[in-house]
């Protein structure tokens, strides 16, 4: 029986099992299994060493996206670009890391009608923020403002973004604190931080952009999503991102295509059942 799983800590909240199992049902892969397993940074090495030939793929959430890299045989160029992977494919040649957050972010934006972006405001300085900047770069991003709580972390992320893009002549990166500096226009606002951190600025942000991507999906809508709805601004949710990156994971793990809509519907049904 081919095995796959999502790993992380904590992991009980993950919607990945619901989505991947829905994909297997749709594809007729009745012998495939997908589980959620609690694995932290100290445990990822031993876990990978103990896998047998039944394993096909792993989804990774925090805190494993960077921690897993030393244990991989290859890392796809997108994973190298952002310094982290959320997918591991296992075959006879070893363990191979991919980042489907990047392609998932781009696909989710396009689904909501966002096909070109030159200027963006990204809130946060973690791995998700880095992946979302890479997603926007696929849509033509030339200028990005990073709004962060830690200016030091923001500066480090700015350096990585500039290096990955090929230099300051390719992409201009500015780092600002969370506060009055957020009062600026941007084609797209991306929030990668908890909803409450953005709430004081939500209306101001929604009034100064053409689209919003909020990686939070529960509880929904977030204050930023509500403000964007009031301004008739297109909204990309964390669930949209999760579904698109998950569809790419299914393709990598099984070799079969599946609709992101199917995965999103499965996740929505699971969330509704929990309320």
WOVEN-V309387 format. One record per backbone hydrogen bond with DSSP energy under -0.5 kcal/mol. NH is the residue of the N-H (numbers start at 0). CO is the residue of the C=O. E is the energy in kcal/mol with one decimal. If there is no record, write none. Layout:
nh={NH NH}
co={CO CO}
e={E E}
This chain:
nh={2 3 4 5 6 7 8 13 18 19 20 21 22 23 24 25 26 27 27 28 29 31 32 34 36 38 38 42 43 46 47 48 49 49 50 54 55 56 57 58 59 60 63 66 67 68 70 71 72 73 75 78 79 80 81 82 83 84 85 86 87 88 89 90 90 93 95 96 97 99 102 103 104 105 106 107 108 109 110 111 111 112 113 114 116 119 120 121 121 122 123 123 129 130 131 132 133 134 135 136 137 137 138 139 140 141 142 143 144 145 145 146 146 147 147 150 153 154 155 156 157 158 159 160 161 162 163 164 165 166 169 170 171 172 173 175 177 178 181 182 183 185 186 187 188 189 190 191 191 196 197 197 198 199 200 201 201 204 205 206 207 208 209 209 210 211 212 213 214 214 225 226 227 228 229 230 231 232 233 235 236 237 237 240 241 242 243 244 245 246 247 248 249 250 251 252 253 254 254 255 262 263 264 265 266 267 268 269 270 271 272 273 273 274 274}
co={53 32 56 34 58 36 61 10 14 15 16 17 18 19 20 21 22 23 24 23 27 28 1 3 5 7 36 39 39 42 43 44 45 46 47 51 2 2 87 4 85 6 60 62 63 65 67 68 94 94 96 75 75 76 77 78 78 64 97 97 57 95 55 88 93 90 88 73 86 97 98 99 100 101 102 103 104 105 106 107 108 109 108 112 138 142 187 119 144 189 121 146 125 126 127 128 129 130 131 132 133 134 135 136 135 117 117 171 119 143 173 121 144 145 175 148 149 150 151 152 153 154 155 156 157 158 159 160 161 161 166 166 141 170 143 145 147 176 178 179 181 207 118 118 210 120 212 122 189 193 193 194 194 195 197 197 198 200 201 202 204 205 185 186 186 233 188 235 190 212 221 222 223 224 225 226 228 227 209 211 234 213 215 236 237 238 239 240 241 242 243 244 245 246 247 248 249 249 250 249 258 259 260 261 262 263 264 265 266 267 268 269 270 270 271}
e={-2.6 -1.6 -1.2 -2.6 -2.8 -1.3 -1.8 -1.8 -2.0 -3.0 -2.4 -1.6 -2.0 -2.5 -2.2 -2.3 -2.4 -0.8 -0.6 -2.6 -1.4 -1.6 -2.1 -1.5 -2.8 -2.0 -0.7 -0.6 -1.1 -2.3 -2.4 -2.1 -1.2 -0.7 -1.3 -1.6 -3.0 -1.1 -2.4 -2.9 -2.7 -2.2 -2.3 -0.5 -2.0 -1.2 -2.1 -1.9 -2.3 -1.7 -3.2 -0.6 -2.0 -2.3 -1.7 -1.0 -1.3 -2.4 -1.7 -1.8 -2.6 -2.9 -2.5 -0.5 -2.4 -1.7 -2.7 -2.7 -2.6 -0.5 -0.6 -2.4 -2.4 -1.9 -2.5 -2.4 -2.1 -2.3 -2.1 -1.0 -0.6 -1.9 -2.6 -0.9 -2.5 -2.0 -2.5 -0.5 -2.9 -3.5 -0.6 -2.5 -2.0 -2.1 -2.5 -2.1 -1.8 -2.1 -2.3 -2.1 -1.1 -0.5 -1.6 -1.6 -1.6 -2.6 -2.7 -2.6 -2.4 -0.5 -3.5 -2.4 -0.7 -0.6 -2.6 -0.6 -2.3 -2.3 -1.9 -2.3 -2.5 -2.0 -1.9 -2.7 -2.5 -2.4 -2.7 -2.1 -1.2 -2.7 -1.5 -1.7 -2.9 -0.5 -2.3 -2.9 -0.9 -0.8 -2.1 -2.0 -2.6 -2.4 -1.2 -1.1 -2.2 -3.0 -2.7 -2.3 -0.5 -1.2 -0.7 -1.0 -1.3 -0.5 -2.1 -0.7 -1.0 -2.6 -2.5 -1.8 -1.3 -0.8 -0.5 -1.9 -0.8 -2.4 -2.8 -2.4 -2.4 -0.5 -2.6 -2.2 -2.3 -2.4 -2.1 -1.3 -1.5 -3.0 -0.7 -3.0 -0.5 -0.7 -1.7 -1.9 -2.7 -2.4 -2.2 -2.6 -1.9 -2.2 -1.5 -1.8 -2.5 -1.9 -2.3 -2.7 -2.9 -0.6 -1.9 -0.6 -1.3 -2.7 -2.6 -1.9 -2.2 -2.7 -2.2 -1.8 -2.5 -2.5 -1.9 -0.9 -0.5 -0.5 -1.0}
